């Protein structure tokens, strides 16, 4: 017992000396459980009075210890205190903010606090953390207002918390406004803002801010993780490799972040089209967790290395790492990449029966897309009808995409299109584009033209195809029919050379993929010729050294005609081409692609 050496007469005398309070504090530091704390608390109640400021400090330390172990007991202690100070309120607010189930009470405590005790600079980070977790925008803004009223607008810690709070609530402009107004910024300030940009998908902005930060601060482990995620999202392989070299050079200072940084490296290399380097990083990792295995399985899947994804899954199970729902998203995506319907169904059943993982919309989406793209539309409809939840717009789009590629019944395609519109509204372009391609594939050009006219009448614009390529660390963006690039004349001249060599190789354009449905065939051919990925590939052939892989990143799915053209280019020009579209990677070598040609 922690108080075994303390005399225990029936009635303990009240002791107001500072030595006695120091004695209790010393005993308190030896506590290792809540039961021992309760003994100290009882002893304190019987031997001290609350009319001394030093005693209030003693009770605040007791409350602090209790808050780390038993939140209910902490509230009991708090309610029995006649006098309180900001430290006591902060202690309880922090405990609520860090708890799993009582975060919502943090702001309620703060609201009560301001009517009793003036908050200090330590109060607001705890409150804002809880508001960020709960997406409580209104409450967080109120806390922000209180902080300004109390003159904390220059406090770096509060401003860092505000940036995190606003970005968590999706208010990136407000987060940036706080950052820009900060008179003083710490490394944490930059890290929080860079991470906010990454989480909002502003990858290019995050990389620009990282470049600014380097003029003032040296990156730490948190910076590295965020920047690697930005590189992964933007396809910035050169910068990602520089970060990797930086980590290796500063390895000793990154020991605490080793696993997290390595996982970010895996994700970056996979998403930047360098699967081989990702495999090297994975093999050299001394320690791996579930995220490490998932990153590799997803990486193999998106690159079409299906057998490698299966082997990775089997090794993971052998090493007794329990797969989770993300693991099976990767496995199902791998099956989808190669059109392995039966294998995909088998893994889906194994996920449910063997690993007791409840399928969510993403799993059903993978399965529907797999079955629909293989041309088994009726089977895909059965999956949708037997789902325990309402299908979302991406699932209906997968069905419509399957109908488009497999010449499905027009009436069925129209019905699926109606479902998409019901799910996501009538102001998005994707469903209209797919439906027009259904008509175009069936050579019903008048109907396809009517769909395009309907889009024009409704003011719906097709999302422009945009492809980017990195040359010597500089990104070049191309839109369909783009003439804004500095080397446009050179690119278009070389496109004619590519076109001639493709014709000699037997290329016949798939006119159903042309958006200019009202044009003659020559107009459709010209439209296909100027798709964004073809402009980027032409520029890569012109500017990259022979033998260097061409890596293209596209915001939309690559169309079937561009897929066939890229295969031919890889053979005719003897070049490896890697295209990452909205869904997956396509590796083109010697006239072949890693994904099954079920377009």
N, C-alpha and C positions, 0 to 999 in steps of 0.2 A: 504493500500500500504506500502511496506517495506521501501520506502524512503520518506514517508509522512513528517517526521520531518526534512528532509534535505532541506535547502534553494535551490530554483531553479531560479536563475537569468537567463536572456536570454543568457549571456555569462558567463560560470563558470570559475573562475580563476584556473590556473594550480597550484597544490599544491604538492610540492616534499617532504614535511616533513614526517618523519616516523610516526608521530601521525596520519596524514591523512590516510596513508596506513593501520595502525592498525584499524582505524575507519572503513575503507572499509571491512577489514577482519572480523570485528565484525558484520557488516551488512550481510556479506556473510554467516556467521554461522546461521543466522536467516532465510535463504532462505528455502522454503518448496516446491517450484515449479519452473519449467523452465521459466515461465513468470517473476517471481521475479528475477531470475538470470539474465535475459536479462536486467532488469532495472539496476541492479548492474553493469553489464558489460558496459552498455551505460554510466553510471555515471563515471566509471573508465576511459573509453576512453576520456571523456571530462575534467577530472581533474588531469590526471597523464601523464607522459611521459615514454617511454620504454627504456630510456638510463640509467636507474638506476637498479642495480641488485635486489634491494628489490621489484621493480615494476614487474620484471620478475617472482619473487616468487608469487606475488599477482595474476598475470595472470595464473600461473600454478594451483593455488587453484581454480580459476574460471573454468579452463578447467577440473579439477578433478570433480567438482560438475556437470558440464555439461555432462561429460562422464557417469555419473550414471543415467542420465535421457534422454538425447537426443544425440545419436551418430552423427547424421548429423550436428547438431549445434556444436558439439565438433570439427568436421573436419573443419568447417568454422572458428572457433576460431583459430585452429592450423595453418591454411593457412595464416591467417593475422598476425601471429607473425613473426617479423623480426629475433629475436634471440630465440634460444631454448636451453634446457639443457636435460640431461638424464631423469629427472623426468617427463618432459612434454612428451617426446617420450614414456616413460614407461606407462604413464597414458593412452595414446591413444592405445598403443599395448594391454594393459590389457583390455580396454573396448572392443576391437575387439575380444580378446580371450574369453571373457565372453558373447559375444552376440550370438544370435541364428543364424544369417544369414550372419555375416561378419567375421567369424573366419579366412577365407582365407587371409584377408587383414593384419592380425597380422604379418605374415612373410614378406609380402611386405613392411610394415612399418619398420620392423627390418632391411631389406636389405637397405632401404634408410637411416636409422638411422646410420649405420656403416660408411657411407660416409660423415656424418655431425657431429655426436657426438659419443664419445666412449661409448659403452654400459657398464652398471655397473652390479653388481651381482643381482639386482632386475629385470633386463631385461629378463634374460633367462627363469625363471620359467613361465612367461607369454607366451613367444614364444613357448616353449616346450608344454605347455598345449594345445595351438591351434593345433600344429602339431600332438599331440597325438589324438585329437578329429578327425582330418582330415585324420589320418593314413598317414601323409606326411613324410615318412621315409627319403627321400633325404634331404628335407628342415631341418628336425630335426637334421640330422647328420651334416649339415652345421653349425647349431647353436651350436652343441656340439664342432665342430672344433674351432669356434670363442671363445667359453668359455675357451677351453684349451689354445688357443693362448694368451688370456688375463690373464692367470694365475689363473683361477677359478676352477682348477681341485680338490681343496680341500674343496670347499664350499659345506656344507652339504645340503643347500636348493636347489642348482642347481643339485646336484647329486640325490637328491630325485626326482626331476622333470625328470631327465634323466631316472631313473629306471621306472617311470610311463610311460614315452614316449616310451621307447623301448618295454616294455611289451605290451602296447596298440597296437603297430605295429607288434606284434607277434615275436619279437626278444628277447626271454627270455634269451638266452645266453649272449647277449649284456647287458641286464639289470643286470644279475648276475655278469658280469664282472665289471660293474660300482660299484655295491654294495661291491664286494670283495676288490676293490682298495680304498674304502673310508677310509681315516685315522681316521675319526671320524664319528660315526653314532648316530643319535637321535632315539627316539622311533618311529618317523614318518618314518625313513629309514627302520626300521624293518617291520613296518606295510605295507609300500608300496611294499616291496619285498615279504612278505608273501601273500599279495593280488595278486601280479603278478603271483606267483606260482599257487594260487587257480584259477585265471581266465584262466590259461593255462592248467588246469586239472592236475597239478602236486601236487595232494593232499598230498601224503606221504612226499614229499619234504617240503611242507608248514608246516606240523606238526613237522617235524624234526627241521625246522628253528624256529618255535614257542618254541620248547624245549630249543634251544640255547638262544633265546631272553630272556627267563625267568630268566636266570642267571644274566642278566644286568638290565632289565627293568620290571616293573609291567605292565601287560596288561591294555589297556584302552578300551573304547567302540568299536573303530575301529578294534583293535586286535581281540576282541571277535567275531565280525561279520565275519571276514575273517576265523578265526579258526573254527567257527561253520559251515561255508560253506565247509571247508576242511573236517571236520568230516562227513558231509552229503555225500560228494563225495566219501570218502574212507570207509564209514561204521564204523567209529570209535565211537561207542556208549559210551564206558567207558569214553573217553576223553571229549566227548560232555556233558555227565552228570557232569563231573568235572567242566567244564566251566559253566554249569548252576548253580551249587552250588556256584561257585565263584561269579557269577553275583548276586545271592541272598544275599551273604554275604556282597558284596560291593554295595548294591542296590542304596544308596543315591547318589553315584558318577556316576550312570548310568541313572539318570532321563532323561537327554537329549536324550539318546539312547534307552529308554524303548521300544518304538514301534518297532524300527528297530531290536533290539536284540531279542525281542519276536518273530518277524517274522522269524528270523534266527533259533531260537529254534524250531519253528513249522516245518520248512523245514528239520532241522537236525533229529528230532525225527521221522518224517514221512519216511525219506530216510534211517534211520538206523533200521527200522522195529519196532519201539515203538510207534505205533499209539495211544495207550491208554494214554501215557504221553503227546503226542501232543494235544490230546483233552483236557486234564487237563490244559495245558498251555493256550490253546485258551479260555477256559471258564473263566479263572482267569484274562484275559487281560481286563484292564479298558478301553483301547482305541484300536479300530481295524480299519484298512483301507482295501482297496481293495486287497492289497497284502496278508493280513491276511486271508481273505475269500478264495482267490485263493489257498493259501498254503494248507488250510484244504481240499478244494474240490479236489485238485490234490493228496493230501495224501490219502483221502478216495478212490479215483479212483485207485491209484497204488496198494492199499491193497485189492482191490476187494470189498470194503464196498460200494456197489452201492447205496443202499437205503439211507445210511448216506450222500453220496455225493449229492443225489437229495434233501434231507432235508436241507442240508447246503445251497444249491443254493436257495431254497425257502425262507429260513430265511434271506438270504442276500438281496433278492428282497423285502421282507417285510420291512426290515430296510432301504430301499431306497438307497442301495449301487448298483450303476449301473454296471452290469457285463461287462467285456471286452473280447477280443479275447482269452486271456489266460484262462479265466473262462470256455469258451466253449471247449477248448482243454481238460480241466479236465473232463468236463461232457461227452464228446465224448469218452474219454479214459475209463471212468467208464462203459459206455455202452459196449465198446469193451471187457472189462475184463469179462463181464458176457454174451456176445454174444447177447445183446439186440438190434437187428437191427432196428426194428420199432421205438423204443424209441430214438435211435441215430439219425435216419432220422428226427424225430419230433423235437428234439432239434436243429438239423442243420437248419431246416426250420425256427424255432423260432428265432435263432440267426440272420438270414438274414432279415426276415419280421418284427419281433417285435422290435429287438434291433438295426437294421440297421448296423450290423457289416459285413463288406465285408470278405468273407472267403479267407484265404490264403492257401498255399500249405499244411501247417501242419493240417488244418481242413480237407482238402480233403484226406490227408494221413490217418487220423484217420478213416474217413468214409469208404475209400476203404479197409483198413485193417479189419474193423469191418464186412463189407459185405463179403469180400473174405474168412475170417477165419470162417464165418458161412456157407461156402460152396456155396454161391450164386455168383459164378464166373461171370456169364453173367451180373448180376446186377452190380457187381463191375466194369466190363468193360464199362458199360453204364455211370457210374459215371466218369470214366477216360475220355471217349470220349466227355463228355459234360463239362469238366472243362474249364474255360476261360484262363487257362495258361498251359504251357507244363508240363506234369508230370515228376517228377524227379526220380532218381534211387530208393529211398526208397519206392515210390508208386509201381513201377514195382516189387520190391522185395516182397512187401506185397502180390501182386497178385500171384507171383510165389510160395510164402510160402503157400498161400491158395490152389493153385493147388497141391502142394506137400502133404498137409494134407488131402485133400478131393478127392484124386485119380482122378484128372481132366484128361481130354483128353491129351494124350502125345503131339500131335501136337500143341495144345494151349500152353502147358507148354514150349515147345521149342520156340515158337514165343515170349512169354513173356520173356524168358531168353535172347533172342536176343535183346529185348528192354532194358533190364538191362545193357547188355554189351555196347549197343550204348550210354546209359546215363552216365555210370561211367567208361568205358574202359574195356579192356579184361584182366587186370592184377590183379583183385580182386578175392578173393577166394569164397566169399559168393554165387554168382550165380552158380558156378560150383558145390558147395556142395549141394545146393538146388536141382539143376537139377539131380544130381546123386541120390538124395533121391526120386525124382519123379520116376526114373527108378526102384529104389530098391523097392519102395512101390508097383509098378506094377510087381514085380518079374522079371524084365528085367535086370538081374545081369550082363550080358555081356556089355550092354550099359552103366550101372553104372560104370563098370570097365574101359570102354573106356574114360569116363569123367575124372576119377581119373588119368588115364595114360596121358590124354591131359594136365591136371594140372602139372604133373611131367615134361612132355616135355617142357612146357612153363615156367617152374621154378616157378610156382604159388604154394605157400604153404598155407594150411588151417590155419586160425588163431587158435592158440592152446587154448583149453578151460582152463580157470584158475578160481579156486574157492578159496575164503579165508574165514577163520573163526577166530574170536577173542576169545582167552582163557586167562582170567585174565589180560586183557589189552595188550596182545601180539598177533600179527596177524600171522597166519600160512597160507601159500599159497600152493596150490596143482595144478599141471597140470595133464592132462590125462596121465595115466600110470606112474605117478611120483614115483621115487624111491629115491629121494634126501633127504626126510625128516628124521630127527633123529630117529623117531619112525616108520619107514617104515615097518619093520618086524612085529611089533605089529599091525599096521593098516591092513596089508594084511591078517594077520591071523584072525583078527576080520571080515574082509570082507567075508571070507569063512563062518563064523558063520551067518552073515547077509544073505548070499546067501541061506544057508540051511533053515533058518527060513522063507525066502520069498517063497521058493519052497513049503513048507508045507502050506503056506497061499494061494497057487494057482497062484504064479507068473509065467507068460510065457513071455519071452523076445520078444521085437519087433525088429527083426533083421534088419529091413529096416533103423534103426537109427545108425547101426554100420558103422564106416568109413572103416573098413577092408573088402571091398566088394569082394576081390579076395580070401579071406580065407574061410575055411569050417565053418559050423555052430558053432562049438566049438570055433573057433577063433573069430567069431563075438560076441559070448556070453562073451568071455573074454574081448574083446574090450569094450563092454557096461559096464561090471563090473568095469572097471578102469576109467570111466568118472570122471572128477575132482570133481564134487559135491558129488559123492559117497565116495571118499576118505576123503573129508572134513566132511561129515556126520559121517562116521565111527570114525574119530578122535574126533568129538564132543561127540559121544556116549561114547567113552572111557574116556574122560578127564573132561567133565562137570558133575556137581552134578546132581543127579536124580531130575527131575522136572524143570530143567533149560531149557528154549527154546534154540534150536540150530538155530543160524542165519548164513546163508551162503550167500556170495556175489559172483556172477558169471559174467564174462565179456561177455558171449554169452547167447543166449536164451537157456533155459533148453529144452532138447529134450523130446519127448512124452514118451519114455521108462523110462527115469530118473524121469519124472513127476509121472508116475504110480508107480515106485519103491518107491519114497519118500512118496507117499500116504500110501503104504503098511507098510513102516518102521514106520510111525507115529502111525499106529494102533498096529503093532506087538510089538514095544518097548515102547508104551504108552508115546510118547514124541511129543511136539509141535515143528515143523520145519518150519522155515521161510526162503524162498529162494528169494533173489532179483537178477533177471537176468537182461539182457540188457534192458528189456521192462517194467517189472512189478514185484510186490511182489506176491509170492505164499505162502499162509498160509495152512499148512497141520496139521490137527488134526483128530485123530480117524479114519483115512482112508479116509478123505474128504479134499477137497481143496476149498478155497474161489472162485477161478476162475471156470467158467463153463468148463467142460471137453469136449471141442470141438477141441481136438488135432487131 
